[in-house]
């Protein structure tokens, strides 16, 4: 893919938080992603882990490791 993206092809929006379960972005962020410059995309991506944590959503890949425990 030519542009940095946090997308992991799990495109479902949490109705409580309005965040994507797969990447943590909002619908407006997803919609304008291709129009963002690199700095704006990187700034959004830098917030995603904390955003998902604050919302109580599992981080991508965390569900797999939790299952093996």
Order of alpha helices (4+ residues) and beta strands (2+ residues): alpha-alpha-alpha
